[in-house]
Amino acid sequence: MCICINCRHLKKCKIYKFIQDQHQLVNKEKSHVLFHPLDTIISVNINRDRKNILLDWDLKECSSFTEKPNSWAM
């Protein structure tokens, strides 16, 4: 699971925006990337079903992580 969902910087983070783009998620809000986190590690899991290869992108580590539970819900 991506640690971003509980981070204070979620709404303005460059890496979170990148991960959303990789998942091809459309964000209803206009996000202005103002925050550039330090020392991030992104994990990409490769899954395969019968006809497709699926990539699951998650942020596993981030030195800039500042906990704020349920940041994604606000």
mmJSON file of the N, C-alpha and C atoms, coordinates in Angstrom:
{"data_MODEL":{"atom_site":{
"group_PDB":["ATOM","ATOM","ATOM","ATOM","ATOM","ATOM","ATOM","ATOM","ATOM","ATOM","ATOM","ATOM","ATOM","ATOM","ATOM","ATOM","ATOM","ATOM","ATOM","ATOM","ATOM","ATOM","ATOM","ATOM","ATOM","ATOM","ATOM","ATOM","ATOM","ATOM","ATOM","ATOM","ATOM","ATOM","ATOM","ATOM","ATOM","ATOM","ATOM","ATOM","ATOM","ATOM","ATOM","ATOM","ATOM","ATOM","ATOM","ATOM","ATOM","ATOM","ATOM","ATOM","ATOM","ATOM","ATOM","ATOM","ATOM","ATOM","ATOM","ATOM","ATOM","ATOM","ATOM","ATOM","ATOM","ATOM","ATOM","ATOM","ATOM","ATOM","ATOM","ATOM","ATOM","ATOM","ATOM","ATOM","ATOM","ATOM","ATOM","ATOM","ATOM","ATOM","ATOM","ATOM","ATOM","ATOM","ATOM","ATOM","ATOM","ATOM","ATOM","ATOM","ATOM","ATOM","ATOM","ATOM","ATOM","ATOM","ATOM","ATOM","ATOM","ATOM","ATOM","ATOM","ATOM","ATOM","ATOM","ATOM","ATOM","ATOM","ATOM","ATOM","ATOM","ATOM","ATOM","ATOM","ATOM","ATOM","ATOM","ATOM","ATOM","ATOM","ATOM","ATOM","ATOM","ATOM","ATOM","ATOM","ATOM","ATOM","ATOM","ATOM","ATOM","ATOM","ATOM","ATOM","ATOM","ATOM","ATOM","ATOM","ATOM","ATOM","ATOM","ATOM","ATOM","ATOM","ATOM","ATOM","ATOM","ATOM","ATOM","ATOM","ATOM","ATOM","ATOM","ATOM","ATOM","ATOM","ATOM","ATOM","ATOM","ATOM","ATOM","ATOM","ATOM","ATOM","ATOM","ATOM","ATOM","ATOM","ATOM","ATOM","ATOM","ATOM","ATOM","ATOM","ATOM","ATOM","ATOM","ATOM","ATOM","ATOM","ATOM","ATOM","ATOM","ATOM","ATOM","ATOM","ATOM","ATOM","ATOM","ATOM","ATOM","ATOM","ATOM","ATOM","ATOM","ATOM","ATOM","ATOM","ATOM","ATOM","ATOM","ATOM","ATOM","ATOM","ATOM","ATOM","ATOM","ATOM","ATOM","ATOM","ATOM","ATOM","ATOM","ATOM","ATOM","ATOM","ATOM","ATOM","ATOM","ATOM"],
"id":[1,2,3,4,5,6,7,8,9,10,11,12,13,14,15,16,17,18,19,20,21,22,23,24,25,26,27,28,29,30,31,32,33,34,35,36,37,38,39,40,41,42,43,44,45,46,47,48,49,50,51,52,53,54,55,56,57,58,59,60,61,62,63,64,65,66,67,68,69,70,71,72,73,74,75,76,77,78,79,80,81,82,83,84,85,86,87,88,89,90,91,92,93,94,95,96,97,98,99,100,101,102,103,104,105,106,107,108,109,110,111,112,113,114,115,116,117,118,119,120,121,122,123,124,125,126,127,128,129,130,131,132,133,134,135,136,137,138,139,140,141,142,143,144,145,146,147,148,149,150,151,152,153,154,155,156,157,158,159,160,161,162,163,164,165,166,167,168,169,170,171,172,173,174,175,176,177,178,179,180,181,182,183,184,185,186,187,188,189,190,191,192,193,194,195,196,197,198,199,200,201,202,203,204,205,206,207,208,209,210,211,212,213,214,215,216,217,218,219,220,221,222],
"type_symbol":["N","C","C","N","C","C","N","C","C","N","C","C","N","C","C","N","C","C","N","C","C","N","C","C","N","C","C","N","C","C","N","C","C","N","C","C","N","C","C","N","C","C","N","C","C","N","C","C","N","C","C","N","C","C","N","C","C","N","C","C","N","C","C","N","C","C","N","C","C","N","C","C","N","C","C","N","C","C","N","C","C","N","C","C","N","C","C","N","C","C","N","C","C","N","C","C","N","C","C","N","C","C","N","C","C","N","C","C","N","C","C","N","C","C","N","C","C","N","C","C","N","C","C","N","C","C","N","C","C","N","C","C","N","C","C","N","C","C","N","C","C","N","C","C","N","C","C","N","C","C","N","C","C","N","C","C","N","C","C","N","C","C","N","C","C","N","C","C","N","C","C","N","C","C","N","C","C","N","C","C","N","C","C","N","C","C","N","C","C","N","C","C","N","C","C","N","C","C","N","C","C","N","C","C","N","C","C","N","C","C","N","C","C","N","C","C","N","C","C","N","C","C"],
"label_atom_id":["N","CA","C","N","CA","C","N","CA","C","N","CA","C","N","CA","C","N","CA","C","N","CA","C","N","CA","C","N","CA","C","N","CA","C","N","CA","C","N","CA","C","N","CA","C","N","CA","C","N","CA","C","N","CA","C","N","CA","C","N","CA","C","N","CA","C","N","CA","C","N","CA","C","N","CA","C","N","CA","C","N","CA","C","N","CA","C","N","CA","C","N","CA","C","N","CA","C","N","CA","C","N","CA","C","N","CA","C","N","CA","C","N","CA","C","N","CA","C","N","CA","C","N","CA","C","N","CA","C","N","CA","C","N","CA","C","N","CA","C","N","CA","C","N","CA","C","N","CA","C","N","CA","C","N","CA","C","N","CA","C","N","CA","C","N","CA","C","N","CA","C","N","CA","C","N","CA","C","N","CA","C","N","CA","C","N","CA","C","N","CA","C","N","CA","C","N","CA","C","N","CA","C","N","CA","C","N","CA","C","N","CA","C","N","CA","C","N","CA","C","N","CA","C","N","CA","C","N","CA","C","N","CA","C","N","CA","C","N","CA","C","N","CA","C","N","CA","C","N","CA","C","N","CA","C","N","CA","C"],
"label_alt_id":[null,null,null,null,null,null,null,null,null,null,null,null,null,null,null,null,null,null,null,null,null,null,null,null,null,null,null,null,null,null,null,null,null,null,null,null,null,null,null,null,null,null,null,null,null,null,null,null,null,null,null,null,null,null,null,null,null,null,null,null,null,null,null,null,null,null,null,null,null,null,null,null,null,null,null,null,null,null,null,null,null,null,null,null,null,null,null,null,null,null,null,null,null,null,null,null,null,null,null,null,null,null,null,null,null,null,null,null,null,null,null,null,null,null,null,null,null,null,null,null,null,null,null,null,null,null,null,null,null,null,null,null,null,null,null,null,null,null,null,null,null,null,null,null,null,null,null,null,null,null,null,null,null,null,null,null,null,null,null,null,null,null,null,null,null,null,null,null,null,null,null,null,null,null,null,null,null,null,null,null,null,null,null,null,null,null,null,null,null,null,null,null,null,null,null,null,null,null,null,null,null,null,null,null,null,null,null,null,null,null,null,null,null,null,null,null,null,null,null,null,null,null],
"label_comp_id":["MET","MET","MET","CYS","CYS","CYS","ILE","ILE","ILE","CYS","CYS","CYS","ILE","ILE","ILE","ASN","ASN","ASN","CYS","CYS","CYS","ARG","ARG","ARG","HIS","HIS","HIS","LEU","LEU","LEU","LYS","LYS","LYS","LYS","LYS","LYS","CYS","CYS","CYS","LYS","LYS","LYS","ILE","ILE","ILE","TYR","TYR","TYR","LYS","LYS","LYS","PHE","PHE","PHE","ILE","ILE","ILE","GLN","GLN","GLN","ASP","ASP","ASP","GLN","GLN","GLN","HIS","HIS","HIS","GLN","GLN","GLN","LEU","LEU","LEU","VAL","VAL","VAL","ASN","ASN","ASN","LYS","LYS","LYS","GLU","GLU","GLU","LYS","LYS","LYS","SER","SER","SER","HIS","HIS","HIS","VAL","VAL","VAL","LEU","LEU","LEU","PHE","PHE","PHE","HIS","HIS","HIS","PRO","PRO","PRO","LEU","LEU","LEU","ASP","ASP","ASP","THR","THR","THR","ILE","ILE","ILE","ILE","ILE","ILE","SER","SER","SER","VAL","VAL","VAL","ASN","ASN","ASN","ILE","ILE","ILE","ASN","ASN","ASN","ARG","ARG","ARG","ASP","ASP","ASP","ARG","ARG","ARG","LYS","LYS","LYS","ASN","ASN","ASN","ILE","ILE","ILE","LEU","LEU","LEU","LEU","LEU","LEU","ASP","ASP","ASP","TRP","TRP","TRP","ASP","ASP","ASP","LEU","LEU","LEU","LYS","LYS","LYS","GLU","GLU","GLU","CYS","CYS","CYS","SER","SER","SER","SER","SER","SER","PHE","PHE","PHE","THR","THR","THR","GLU","GLU","GLU","LYS","LYS","LYS","PRO","PRO","PRO","ASN","ASN","ASN","SER","SER","SER","TRP","TRP","TRP","ALA","ALA","ALA","MET","MET","MET"],
"label_asym_id":["A","A","A","A","A","A","A","A","A","A","A","A","A","A","A","A","A","A","A","A","A","A","A","A","A","A","A","A","A","A","A","A","A","A","A","A","A","A","A","A","A","A","A","A","A","A","A","A","A","A","A","A","A","A","A","A","A","A","A","A","A","A","A","A","A","A","A","A","A","A","A","A","A","A","A","A","A","A","A","A","A","A","A","A","A","A","A","A","A","A","A","A","A","A","A","A","A","A","A","A","A","A","A","A","A","A","A","A","A","A","A","A","A","A","A","A","A","A","A","A","A","A","A","A","A","A","A","A","A","A","A","A","A","A","A","A","A","A","A","A","A","A","A","A","A","A","A","A","A","A","A","A","A","A","A","A","A","A","A","A","A","A","A","A","A","A","A","A","A","A","A","A","A","A","A","A","A","A","A","A","A","A","A","A","A","A","A","A","A","A","A","A","A","A","A","A","A","A","A","A","A","A","A","A","A","A","A","A","A","A","A","A","A","A","A","A","A","A","A","A","A","A"],
"label_entity_id":["1","1","1","1","1","1","1","1","1","1","1","1","1","1","1","1","1","1","1","1","1","1","1","1","1","1","1","1","1","1","1","1","1","1","1","1","1","1","1","1","1","1","1","1","1","1","1","1","1","1","1","1","1","1","1","1","1","1","1","1","1","1","1","1","1","1","1","1","1","1","1","1","1","1","1","1","1","1","1","1","1","1","1","1","1","1","1","1","1","1","1","1","1","1","1","1","1","1","1","1","1","1","1","1","1","1","1","1","1","1","1","1","1","1","1","1","1","1","1","1","1","1","1","1","1","1","1","1","1","1","1","1","1","1","1","1","1","1","1","1","1","1","1","1","1","1","1","1","1","1","1","1","1","1","1","1","1","1","1","1","1","1","1","1","1","1","1","1","1","1","1","1","1","1","1","1","1","1","1","1","1","1","1","1","1","1","1","1","1","1","1","1","1","1","1","1","1","1","1","1","1","1","1","1","1","1","1","1","1","1","1","1","1","1","1","1","1","1","1","1","1","1"],
"label_seq_id":[1,1,1,2,2,2,3,3,3,4,4,4,5,5,5,6,6,6,7,7,7,8,8,8,9,9,9,10,10,10,11,11,11,12,12,12,13,13,13,14,14,14,15,15,15,16,16,16,17,17,17,18,18,18,19,19,19,20,20,20,21,21,21,22,22,22,23,23,23,24,24,24,25,25,25,26,26,26,27,27,27,28,28,28,29,29,29,30,30,30,31,31,31,32,32,32,33,33,33,34,34,34,35,35,35,36,36,36,37,37,37,38,38,38,39,39,39,40,40,40,41,41,41,42,42,42,43,43,43,44,44,44,45,45,45,46,46,46,47,47,47,48,48,48,49,49,49,50,50,50,51,51,51,52,52,52,53,53,53,54,54,54,55,55,55,56,56,56,57,57,57,58,58,58,59,59,59,60,60,60,61,61,61,62,62,62,63,63,63,64,64,64,65,65,65,66,66,66,67,67,67,68,68,68,69,69,69,70,70,70,71,71,71,72,72,72,73,73,73,74,74,74],
"pdbx_PDB_ins_code":[null,null,null,null,null,null,null,null,null,null,null,null,null,null,null,null,null,null,null,null,null,null,null,null,null,null,null,null,null,null,null,null,null,null,null,null,null,null,null,null,null,null,null,null,null,null,null,null,null,null,null,null,null,null,null,null,null,null,null,null,null,null,null,null,null,null,null,null,null,null,null,null,null,null,null,null,null,null,null,null,null,null,null,null,null,null,null,null,null,null,null,null,null,null,null,null,null,null,null,null,null,null,null,null,null,null,null,null,null,null,null,null,null,null,null,null,null,null,null,null,null,null,null,null,null,null,null,null,null,null,null,null,null,null,null,null,null,null,null,null,null,null,null,null,null,null,null,null,null,null,null,null,null,null,null,null,null,null,null,null,null,null,null,null,null,null,null,null,null,null,null,null,null,null,null,null,null,null,null,null,null,null,null,null,null,null,null,null,null,null,null,null,null,null,null,null,null,null,null,null,null,null,null,null,null,null,null,null,null,null,null,null,null,null,null,null,null,null,null,null,null,null],
"Cartn_x":[0.837,0.0,0.887,0.464,1.182,1.065,2.198,2.181,1.613,1.471,1.022,-0.341,-1.209,-2.574,-2.631,-1.576,-1.538,-0.497,-0.161,0.864,0.259,0.772,0.324,0.522,1.512,1.855,1.105,0.209,-0.473,-0.989,-1.721,-2.42,-1.481,-0.251,0.656,1.968,2.021,3.27,3.531,4.733,5.141,5.125,5.605,5.659,4.252,3.39,2.016,1.325,1.543,0.98,1.515,2.803,3.408,2.759,2.568,1.958,0.514,-0.223,-1.589,-1.574,-0.649,-0.541,-0.242,0.605,0.932,-0.276,-1.117,-2.347,-3.461,-3.177,-4.12,-5.395,-5.193,-6.311,-6.536,-7.769,-8.106,-8.494,-7.771,-8.058,-8.99,-10.115,-11.096,-10.566,-9.732,-9.173,-7.957,-7.805,-6.585,-5.499,-4.486,-3.413,-2.224,-1.707,-0.524,0.639,1.533,2.666,3.616,3.616,4.458,5.479,5.285,6.133,6.947,8.252,9.17,9.825,9.353,9.861,11.296,11.925,13.308,13.376,14.362,14.698,13.482,12.905,11.734,12.115,11.382,11.534,10.165,10.079,8.831,8.96,7.943,7.9,6.91,7.322,6.432,6.267,5.052,4.753,4.17,4.679,4.227,3.34,2.092,1.126,0.643,0.349,-0.064,-1.33,-2.3,-3.451,-3.353,-4.377,-4.295,-3.836,-4.292,-3.983,-3.206,-3.136,-2.567,-1.452,-0.606,0.384,-0.047,-0.186,-0.651,0.472,0.658,1.684,1.004,1.469,0.937,2.048,1.863,2.864,2.546,3.549,3.38,4.635,4.435,5.56,5.804,7.001,7.325,8.073,8.929,9.697,9.816,9.808,9.922,10.432,11.566,12.132,11.289,10.441,9.61,8.242,7.986,6.686,6.398,5.232,4.758,3.345,3.174,1.899,0.751,-0.319,-1.602,-2.656,-3.113,-4.036,-5.249,-5.636,-6.787,-6.636,-5.433,-5.218,-5.929,-6.044,-6.683,-8.174,-8.791,-10.244,-10.645,-9.688,-10.012,-9.998],
"Cartn_y":[-1.173,0.0,1.244,2.24,3.5,4.274,4.712,5.45,6.858,7.307,8.675,9.0,8.023,8.317,8.881,8.687,9.233,10.328,11.004,12.046,13.446,14.331,15.725,16.407,15.987,16.639,16.076,15.167,14.422,15.283,16.313,17.096,17.883,18.126,18.969,18.273,16.972,16.232,15.781,16.032,15.654,14.14,13.382,11.921,11.33,11.827,11.31,11.572,12.75,13.077,12.109,11.811,10.862,9.482,9.018,7.701,7.689,8.75,8.843,8.754,9.445,9.402,7.992,7.27,5.898,4.979,5.248,4.472,4.968,6.025,6.645,7.081,7.637,8.149,9.614,9.971,11.362,12.01,13.059,13.785,14.941,15.022,16.073,17.446,17.472,18.746,19.114,20.375,20.858,20.85,20.036,19.995,20.795,21.601,22.378,21.721,21.131,20.442,21.489,21.576,22.546,21.883,20.593,19.896,18.823,18.86,17.897,17.102,15.89,15.101,14.619,14.271,13.802,12.289,11.691,10.28,9.356,9.241,8.389,7.052,6.037,4.719,4.29,4.079,3.642,2.164,1.418,-0.006,-0.207,-1.014,-1.344,-2.862,-3.309,-4.738,-5.061,-6.109,-6.519,-7.751,-7.615,-8.701,-9.036,-10.27,-10.7,-11.527,-11.191,-12.072,-12.721,-13.293,-14.049,-13.229,-11.986,-11.187,-9.91,-9.512,-8.203,-8.289,-7.3,-7.092,-5.838,-5.966,-4.859,-4.39,-3.084,-2.499,-1.812,-2.117,-1.499,-0.664,0.641,1.599,2.001,1.937,2.331,3.042,4.043,4.69,3.929,3.402,2.589,3.373,4.304,5.1,6.53,7.456,8.874,9.61,10.266,11.005,12.209,12.662,13.837,13.49,12.206,11.774,12.414,13.036,13.614,13.097,12.287,11.605,12.549,12.33,12.997,12.005,11.109,10.057,10.588,9.828,10.131,11.413,11.791,12.989,12.896,11.706,11.502,11.799,11.712,11.895,13.352,14.217,15.638,16.434],
"Cartn_z":[0.0,0.0,0.0,-0.716,-0.816,0.506,1.04,2.305,2.137,0.914,0.642,1.26,1.355,1.806,3.21,3.994,5.356,5.522,4.442,4.511,4.387,5.185,5.194,3.835,3.068,1.8,0.586,0.816,-0.243,-1.389,-1.105,-2.139,-3.063,-2.618,-3.409,-3.777,-3.605,-3.753,-5.195,-5.645,-6.998,-7.19,-6.234,-6.36,-6.345,-5.482,-5.457,-6.796,-7.359,-8.678,-9.729,-9.676,-10.601,-10.479,-9.247,-9.032,-9.534,-9.285,-9.82,-11.342,-11.971,-13.436,-13.928,-13.204,-13.595,-13.485,-12.501,-12.328,-13.252,-13.982,-14.903,-14.18,-12.988,-12.209,-12.553,-12.694,-12.971,-11.654,-11.313,-10.09,-10.424,-9.73,-9.988,-9.609,-8.594,-8.131,-8.971,-9.225,-9.864,-8.807,-9.023,-8.035,-8.551,-7.689,-8.007,-7.272,-8.04,-7.445,-6.875,-5.568,-4.884,-3.982,-3.736,-2.779,-3.495,-3.303,-3.91,-2.785,-2.531,-1.407,-1.613,-0.507,-0.524,-0.323,-0.95,-0.731,-0.783,-1.936,-2.101,-2.729,-2.365,-2.981,-3.475,-4.773,-5.403,-5.754,-5.422,-5.74,-6.885,-7.857,-8.966,-8.978,-8.733,-8.777,-10.137,-10.728,-12.05,-11.879,-12.301,-12.221,-13.624,-13.807,-15.139,-15.035,-15.846,-15.974,-17.352,-17.83,-19.09,-20.287,-20.379,-21.566,-21.284,-20.045,-19.733,-18.7,-18.76,-17.708,-16.962,-15.656,-14.829,-13.924,-13.847,-12.989,-11.811,-10.617,-9.412,-8.785,-8.758,-8.281,-6.844,-5.972,-4.573,-4.08,-3.26,-2.59,-1.292,-1.124,0.051,1.118,0.699,1.658,1.166,2.123,1.788,3.024,2.891,4.025,4.407,3.505,3.759,4.33,4.53,5.037,6.386,6.502,7.761,7.971,9.01,9.19,9.495,8.768,8.995,8.509,9.391,8.982,8.211,7.197,6.331,5.519,5.193,4.368,3.036,2.494,1.2,1.245,2.425,2.541,2.667,2.876,3.118,1.86],
"occupancy":[1.0,1.0,1.0,1.0,1.0,1.0,1.0,1.0,1.0,1.0,1.0,1.0,1.0,1.0,1.0,1.0,1.0,1.0,1.0,1.0,1.0,1.0,1.0,1.0,1.0,1.0,1.0,1.0,1.0,1.0,1.0,1.0,1.0,1.0,1.0,1.0,1.0,1.0,1.0,1.0,1.0,1.0,1.0,1.0,1.0,1.0,1.0,1.0,1.0,1.0,1.0,1.0,1.0,1.0,1.0,1.0,1.0,1.0,1.0,1.0,1.0,1.0,1.0,1.0,1.0,1.0,1.0,1.0,1.0,1.0,1.0,1.0,1.0,1.0,1.0,1.0,1.0,1.0,1.0,1.0,1.0,1.0,1.0,1.0,1.0,1.0,1.0,1.0,1.0,1.0,1.0,1.0,1.0,1.0,1.0,1.0,1.0,1.0,1.0,1.0,1.0,1.0,1.0,1.0,1.0,1.0,1.0,1.0,1.0,1.0,1.0,1.0,1.0,1.0,1.0,1.0,1.0,1.0,1.0,1.0,1.0,1.0,1.0,1.0,1.0,1.0,1.0,1.0,1.0,1.0,1.0,1.0,1.0,1.0,1.0,1.0,1.0,1.0,1.0,1.0,1.0,1.0,1.0,1.0,1.0,1.0,1.0,1.0,1.0,1.0,1.0,1.0,1.0,1.0,1.0,1.0,1.0,1.0,1.0,1.0,1.0,1.0,1.0,1.0,1.0,1.0,1.0,1.0,1.0,1.0,1.0,1.0,1.0,1.0,1.0,1.0,1.0,1.0,1.0,1.0,1.0,1.0,1.0,1.0,1.0,1.0,1.0,1.0,1.0,1.0,1.0,1.0,1.0,1.0,1.0,1.0,1.0,1.0,1.0,1.0,1.0,1.0,1.0,1.0,1.0,1.0,1.0,1.0,1.0,1.0,1.0,1.0,1.0,1.0,1.0,1.0,1.0,1.0,1.0,1.0,1.0,1.0],
"B_iso_or_equiv":[0.0,0.0,0.0,0.0,0.0,0.0,0.0,0.0,0.0,0.0,0.0,0.0,0.0,0.0,0.0,0.0,0.0,0.0,0.0,0.0,0.0,0.0,0.0,0.0,0.0,0.0,0.0,0.0,0.0,0.0,0.0,0.0,0.0,0.0,0.0,0.0,0.0,0.0,0.0,0.0,0.0,0.0,0.0,0.0,0.0,0.0,0.0,0.0,0.0,0.0,0.0,0.0,0.0,0.0,0.0,0.0,0.0,0.0,0.0,0.0,0.0,0.0,0.0,0.0,0.0,0.0,0.0,0.0,0.0,0.0,0.0,0.0,0.0,0.0,0.0,0.0,0.0,0.0,0.0,0.0,0.0,0.0,0.0,0.0,0.0,0.0,0.0,0.0,0.0,0.0,0.0,0.0,0.0,0.0,0.0,0.0,0.0,0.0,0.0,0.0,0.0,0.0,0.0,0.0,0.0,0.0,0.0,0.0,0.0,0.0,0.0,0.0,0.0,0.0,0.0,0.0,0.0,0.0,0.0,0.0,0.0,0.0,0.0,0.0,0.0,0.0,0.0,0.0,0.0,0.0,0.0,0.0,0.0,0.0,0.0,0.0,0.0,0.0,0.0,0.0,0.0,0.0,0.0,0.0,0.0,0.0,0.0,0.0,0.0,0.0,0.0,0.0,0.0,0.0,0.0,0.0,0.0,0.0,0.0,0.0,0.0,0.0,0.0,0.0,0.0,0.0,0.0,0.0,0.0,0.0,0.0,0.0,0.0,0.0,0.0,0.0,0.0,0.0,0.0,0.0,0.0,0.0,0.0,0.0,0.0,0.0,0.0,0.0,0.0,0.0,0.0,0.0,0.0,0.0,0.0,0.0,0.0,0.0,0.0,0.0,0.0,0.0,0.0,0.0,0.0,0.0,0.0,0.0,0.0,0.0,0.0,0.0,0.0,0.0,0.0,0.0,0.0,0.0,0.0,0.0,0.0,0.0],
"pdbx_formal_charge":[null,null,null,null,null,null,null,null,null,null,null,null,null,null,null,null,null,null,null,null,null,null,null,null,null,null,null,null,null,null,null,null,null,null,null,null,null,null,null,null,null,null,null,null,null,null,null,null,null,null,null,null,null,null,null,null,null,null,null,null,null,null,null,null,null,null,null,null,null,null,null,null,null,null,null,null,null,null,null,null,null,null,null,null,null,null,null,null,null,null,null,null,null,null,null,null,null,null,null,null,null,null,null,null,null,null,null,null,null,null,null,null,null,null,null,null,null,null,null,null,null,null,null,null,null,null,null,null,null,null,null,null,null,null,null,null,null,null,null,null,null,null,null,null,null,null,null,null,null,null,null,null,null,null,null,null,null,null,null,null,null,null,null,null,null,null,null,null,null,null,null,null,null,null,null,null,null,null,null,null,null,null,null,null,null,null,null,null,null,null,null,null,null,null,null,null,null,null,null,null,null,null,null,null,null,null,null,null,null,null,null,null,null,null,null,null,null,null,null,null,null,null],
"auth_seq_id":[1,1,1,2,2,2,3,3,3,4,4,4,5,5,5,6,6,6,7,7,7,8,8,8,9,9,9,10,10,10,11,11,11,12,12,12,13,13,13,14,14,14,15,15,15,16,16,16,17,17,17,18,18,18,19,19,19,20,20,20,21,21,21,22,22,22,23,23,23,24,24,24,25,25,25,26,26,26,27,27,27,28,28,28,29,29,29,30,30,30,31,31,31,32,32,32,33,33,33,34,34,34,35,35,35,36,36,36,37,37,37,38,38,38,39,39,39,40,40,40,41,41,41,42,42,42,43,43,43,44,44,44,45,45,45,46,46,46,47,47,47,48,48,48,49,49,49,50,50,50,51,51,51,52,52,52,53,53,53,54,54,54,55,55,55,56,56,56,57,57,57,58,58,58,59,59,59,60,60,60,61,61,61,62,62,62,63,63,63,64,64,64,65,65,65,66,66,66,67,67,67,68,68,68,69,69,69,70,70,70,71,71,71,72,72,72,73,73,73,74,74,74],
"auth_comp_id":["MET","MET","MET","CYS","CYS","CYS","ILE","ILE","ILE","CYS","CYS","CYS","ILE","ILE","ILE","ASN","ASN","ASN","CYS","CYS","CYS","ARG","ARG","ARG","HIS","HIS","HIS","LEU","LEU","LEU","LYS","LYS","LYS","LYS","LYS","LYS","CYS","CYS","CYS","LYS","LYS","LYS","ILE","ILE","ILE","TYR","TYR","TYR","LYS","LYS","LYS","PHE","PHE","PHE","ILE","ILE","ILE","GLN","GLN","GLN","ASP","ASP","ASP","GLN","GLN","GLN","HIS","HIS","HIS","GLN","GLN","GLN","LEU","LEU","LEU","VAL","VAL","VAL","ASN","ASN","ASN","LYS","LYS","LYS","GLU","GLU","GLU","LYS","LYS","LYS","SER","SER","SER","HIS","HIS","HIS","VAL","VAL","VAL","LEU","LEU","LEU","PHE","PHE","PHE","HIS","HIS","HIS","PRO","PRO","PRO","LEU","LEU","LEU","ASP","ASP","ASP","THR","THR","THR","ILE","ILE","ILE","ILE","ILE","ILE","SER","SER","SER","VAL","VAL","VAL","ASN","ASN","ASN","ILE","ILE","ILE","ASN","ASN","ASN","ARG","ARG","ARG","ASP","ASP","ASP","ARG","ARG","ARG","LYS","LYS","LYS","ASN","ASN","ASN","ILE","ILE","ILE","LEU","LEU","LEU","LEU","LEU","LEU","ASP","ASP","ASP","TRP","TRP","TRP","ASP","ASP","ASP","LEU","LEU","LEU","LYS","LYS","LYS","GLU","GLU","GLU","CYS","CYS","CYS","SER","SER","SER","SER","SER","SER","PHE","PHE","PHE","THR","THR","THR","GLU","GLU","GLU","LYS","LYS","LYS","PRO","PRO","PRO","ASN","ASN","ASN","SER","SER","SER","TRP","TRP","TRP","ALA","ALA","ALA","MET","MET","MET"],
"auth_asym_id":["A","A","A","A","A","A","A","A","A","A","A","A","A","A","A","A","A","A","A","A","A","A","A","A","A","A","A","A","A","A","A","A","A","A","A","A","A","A","A","A","A","A","A","A","A","A","A","A","A","A","A","A","A","A","A","A","A","A","A","A","A","A","A","A","A","A","A","A","A","A","A","A","A","A","A","A","A","A","A","A","A","A","A","A","A","A","A","A","A","A","A","A","A","A","A","A","A","A","A","A","A","A","A","A","A","A","A","A","A","A","A","A","A","A","A","A","A","A","A","A","A","A","A","A","A","A","A","A","A","A","A","A","A","A","A","A","A","A","A","A","A","A","A","A","A","A","A","A","A","A","A","A","A","A","A","A","A","A","A","A","A","A","A","A","A","A","A","A","A","A","A","A","A","A","A","A","A","A","A","A","A","A","A","A","A","A","A","A","A","A","A","A","A","A","A","A","A","A","A","A","A","A","A","A","A","A","A","A","A","A","A","A","A","A","A","A","A","A","A","A","A","A"],
"auth_atom_id":["N","CA","C","N","CA","C","N","CA","C","N","CA","C","N","CA","C","N","CA","C","N","CA","C","N","CA","C","N","CA","C","N","CA","C","N","CA","C","N","CA","C","N","CA","C","N","CA","C","N","CA","C","N","CA","C","N","CA","C","N","CA","C","N","CA","C","N","CA","C","N","CA","C","N","CA","C","N","CA","C","N","CA","C","N","CA","C","N","CA","C","N","CA","C","N","CA","C","N","CA","C","N","CA","C","N","CA","C","N","CA","C","N","CA","C","N","CA","C","N","CA","C","N","CA","C","N","CA","C","N","CA","C","N","CA","C","N","CA","C","N","CA","C","N","CA","C","N","CA","C","N","CA","C","N","CA","C","N","CA","C","N","CA","C","N","CA","C","N","CA","C","N","CA","C","N","CA","C","N","CA","C","N","CA","C","N","CA","C","N","CA","C","N","CA","C","N","CA","C","N","CA","C","N","CA","C","N","CA","C","N","CA","C","N","CA","C","N","CA","C","N","CA","C","N","CA","C","N","CA","C","N","CA","C","N","CA","C","N","CA","C","N","CA","C","N","CA","C","N","CA","C","N","CA","C","N","CA","C"],
"pdbx_PDB_model_num":[1,1,1,1,1,1,1,1,1,1,1,1,1,1,1,1,1,1,1,1,1,1,1,1,1,1,1,1,1,1,1,1,1,1,1,1,1,1,1,1,1,1,1,1,1,1,1,1,1,1,1,1,1,1,1,1,1,1,1,1,1,1,1,1,1,1,1,1,1,1,1,1,1,1,1,1,1,1,1,1,1,1,1,1,1,1,1,1,1,1,1,1,1,1,1,1,1,1,1,1,1,1,1,1,1,1,1,1,1,1,1,1,1,1,1,1,1,1,1,1,1,1,1,1,1,1,1,1,1,1,1,1,1,1,1,1,1,1,1,1,1,1,1,1,1,1,1,1,1,1,1,1,1,1,1,1,1,1,1,1,1,1,1,1,1,1,1,1,1,1,1,1,1,1,1,1,1,1,1,1,1,1,1,1,1,1,1,1,1,1,1,1,1,1,1,1,1,1,1,1,1,1,1,1,1,1,1,1,1,1,1,1,1,1,1,1,1,1,1,1,1,1]
}}}
